[in-house]
């Protein structure tokens, strides 16, 4: 079948009588890109899943027209959807952390998409898998194709998902946050790939909170708020001359475009007072290195002689590509793995070293170090509601059971959540609410430092702004230090006092954040900045 437009006219979607998308209309013509933006809960992902027949049995879908060319998608059976999905309309899922089968290699995952539609023999498919991984910027694609998702970074998993969606070169590609877990250089590669797909005459629906990506590739932008279209028009008009206050609030929330400490979620408020916290370093890392055994027995140096220190109430940002060693450093600092060389001192005493530190020695001090993960949902026990999650953190920090109810209410108030949230389950919360619960858990023991490993990468701009403001307020109030890991240069610029730029396990550049942004010394730093909107 030749390339056909995807046509949506007056589409509404509801669940159990509750309307989540109302009266949405657009066309995706061959060679055109439509972008869908809006905060969590606006209906973006539900709309995207409906366009590939994955809205779920409980959904009620109504439309004047929902068609791919002459095919009436409203009348499609599950069997018809399976024939169309992947071959004619591709779909890149949002959550690479849970969307890949953990027991299969990524090569097997991509090959299945080819096999399901009868593409080539086994040898042909193996070759295509490597070519697809290479096309989306995966380094060492032959080796990576043999690894399971758990052995890959979040960015590499996301690229594997994109490769799987592109396997059959669908005429229409629907990409739900395709670059949310990727560093700026890989984002630039994926942007180039999407532009090449567009140039081939394929249509694209991009769902993204990255307005930089949207501005560079979209022909049209649709802004959704609580299921309603509040603005729709040519990309330049919507992004440069927004008519609706909600659209303007999204643009105001872009980090990195405002001075350090400026509020993003409430720009009319004054920035918080930046207190100066003194004293000896909270964390001192000296010449740490770490090796891992890779596929086929090859040694891979994940961290190579890295040193830094963090003072009280200060934030050190670490930025670098996927696989640069950022998360390995976080795991060493948390005492989850030991370095092969070097040492870590926490609050003036040994915490981790190549000769090992007894966990019994660390246990009493664990309450002084917190962590906020990239994906809070997978870090929560699914059997526990929010109150139980926080109660467990209070138990670990030695708070008596009699005090738990009061402390849980205080923690929820600190992260600006209603006390009733304590009765709810993580799956019932939005992404932003879950991340606030994760922050509440991290500060439950009044830690001296919190390790933030990509804490806002999966959040849309407005929710990201609220979380970044919250972290700034807590630091100002409590004197918490942060080790903040992110692939997003705008976020690093907004939160960090000092920063490290890493690649292949090495620190290539370090210094005060504004100095690094204003006068980068290393070619790779300049490459990162050039790949983003912060080119010096």
GIQUI-V464250 format. One record per backbone hydrogen bond with DSSP energy under -1.0 kcal/mol. CO is the residue of the C=O (numbers start at 1). NH is the residue of the N-H. E is the energy in kcal/mol with one decimal. If there is no record, write none. Layout:
BEGIN
CO NH E
CO NH E
END
This chain:
BEGIN
5 69 -2.6
6 28 -2.8
7 67 -2.1
8 26 -2.3
9 64 -1.9
9 65 -1.5
11 24 -2.3
12 62 -2.7
13 20 -2.9
13 21 -1.8
14 60 -2.8
15 18 -2.3
18 15 -2.7
21 13 -2.1
24 11 -2.9
26 8 -2.8
28 6 -2.0
29 32 -2.0
32 204 -2.4
33 219 -2.7
33 220 -1.8
34 206 -2.6
35 222 -3.0
36 208 -1.4
37 224 -3.0
39 42 -1.7
42 227 -1.4
43 47 -2.2
44 48 -2.3
45 49 -2.6
46 50 -1.9
47 51 -1.4
49 52 -1.1
49 54 -3.2
50 53 -1.4
56 59 -1.1
60 14 -1.9
62 12 -3.0
65 9 -2.9
66 73 -1.8
67 7 -2.9
68 71 -2.3
71 68 -1.9
71 73 -1.0
72 75 -1.4
73 76 -1.2
77 81 -2.3
78 82 -2.2
79 83 -1.5
80 84 -1.8
81 85 -3.5
84 88 -2.8
84 89 -1.6
88 172 -2.3
89 86 -3.2
90 174 -2.8
92 176 -2.5
94 96 -1.1
95 98 -1.1
95 99 -1.3
101 104 -1.2
105 109 -1.9
106 110 -2.3
107 111 -2.5
108 112 -1.8
109 113 -1.0
110 114 -1.3
111 115 -2.9
112 116 -2.7
114 119 -2.5
115 118 -2.1
121 125 -2.6
122 126 -2.2
123 127 -1.9
124 128 -2.5
125 129 -2.5
126 130 -1.7
127 131 -2.1
128 132 -2.8
129 133 -2.5
130 134 -2.3
131 135 -2.1
132 136 -1.2
133 138 -2.5
134 137 -1.6
140 144 -2.7
141 145 -2.1
143 146 -1.5
144 147 -1.6
145 107 -1.8
147 106 -2.5
148 151 -2.2
149 152 -2.0
153 157 -2.3
154 158 -2.2
155 159 -2.0
156 160 -2.0
157 161 -2.0
158 162 -2.1
159 163 -2.6
160 164 -2.2
161 165 -2.1
162 166 -1.7
166 169 -2.0
171 203 -2.7
172 90 -3.0
173 205 -2.5
174 92 -2.9
175 207 -3.0
179 182 -1.6
183 187 -2.9
184 188 -2.1
185 189 -1.6
186 190 -2.9
187 191 -3.0
188 192 -2.3
189 193 -2.3
190 194 -3.0
191 195 -2.6
192 196 -2.0
193 197 -2.3
194 198 -2.4
195 199 -2.5
196 200 -1.5
197 202 -1.9
198 201 -1.8
203 173 -2.4
204 34 -2.6
205 175 -2.8
206 36 -2.9
207 177 -3.5
209 211 -1.2
210 214 -2.2
211 215 -2.4
212 216 -1.4
213 217 -1.2
214 218 -2.3
219 235 -2.0
220 35 -2.5
221 233 -1.8
222 37 -2.7
223 230 -2.6
223 231 -1.1
225 228 -1.7
227 22 -2.7
228 225 -2.6
231 223 -3.1
233 221 -2.6
234 238 -2.3
235 239 -2.7
236 240 -1.9
237 241 -2.0
244 248 -2.0
245 249 -2.0
246 250 -1.8
247 251 -2.0
248 252 -2.1
251 254 -1.1
259 262 -2.3
266 269 -2.3
273 275 -1.1
282 347 -2.8
283 310 -2.4
284 345 -3.0
285 308 -2.0
286 343 -1.9
288 306 -2.5
289 340 -2.6
289 341 -1.4
290 302 -1.7
290 303 -1.8
292 300 -3.2
294 297 -1.2
295 298 -1.3
298 294 -4.2
300 292 -2.8
303 290 -2.3
306 288 -2.5
308 285 -3.4
310 282 -2.3
310 283 -1.6
311 314 -1.6
314 482 -2.2
315 497 -2.2
315 498 -1.7
316 484 -2.7
317 500 -2.6
318 486 -2.1
319 502 -2.8
321 324 -1.7
324 505 -1.6
325 329 -2.1
326 330 -1.8
327 331 -2.3
328 332 -2.0
329 333 -2.8
330 334 -2.1
331 336 -2.5
331 337 -1.1
332 335 -1.3
341 289 -1.6
342 354 -1.6
343 286 -2.9
344 351 -3.1
344 352 -1.7
345 284 -2.8
346 349 -1.3
349 346 -2.7
352 344 -3.4
353 356 -1.5
358 361 -1.1
358 362 -1.1
359 363 -2.2
362 365 -1.6
363 366 -1.1
365 368 -1.9
366 369 -1.8
368 448 -2.2
368 449 -1.5
370 451 -2.9
372 453 -2.5
377 380 -1.1
381 384 -2.1
385 389 -2.2
386 390 -2.3
387 391 -2.5
388 392 -2.4
389 393 -1.4
390 394 -2.1
391 395 -2.5
392 396 -2.1
394 399 -2.3
395 398 -1.6
400 403 -1.5
401 404 -1.2
403 407 -2.5
404 408 -2.9
405 409 -1.9
406 410 -2.2
407 411 -2.7
408 412 -2.5
409 413 -2.1
410 414 -2.3
411 415 -1.7
412 417 -3.2
413 416 -1.5
418 421 -2.0
419 422 -1.6
420 423 -1.6
421 424 -1.8
422 387 -2.5
424 386 -2.6
425 428 -2.3
426 429 -1.7
430 434 -2.5
431 435 -2.0
432 436 -1.8
433 437 -2.1
434 438 -2.2
435 439 -2.0
436 440 -2.6
437 441 -2.6
438 442 -2.0
439 443 -1.9
443 446 -2.0
448 481 -2.2
449 370 -2.6
450 483 -1.9
451 372 -2.9
452 485 -3.4
456 459 -1.5
460 464 -3.2
461 465 -2.6
462 466 -1.7
463 467 -2.3
464 468 -2.7
465 469 -2.4
466 470 -2.1
467 471 -2.5
468 472 -2.1
469 473 -2.5
470 474 -2.5
471 475 -2.1
472 476 -2.3
473 477 -2.3
474 478 -2.8
475 479 -2.1
479 313 -1.0
481 450 -2.6
482 316 -2.3
483 452 -2.9
484 318 -2.6
485 454 -2.5
488 492 -2.4
489 493 -2.5
490 494 -1.8
491 495 -2.1
492 496 -2.1
497 513 -1.8
498 317 -2.8
499 511 -1.6
500 319 -2.5
501 508 -3.0
501 509 -1.3
503 506 -2.2
505 304 -3.0
506 503 -2.1
509 501 -2.8
511 499 -2.4
512 516 -2.1
513 517 -2.4
514 518 -2.4
515 519 -2.5
522 526 -2.1
523 527 -2.1
524 528 -2.6
525 529 -2.5
526 530 -2.5
527 531 -1.9
END
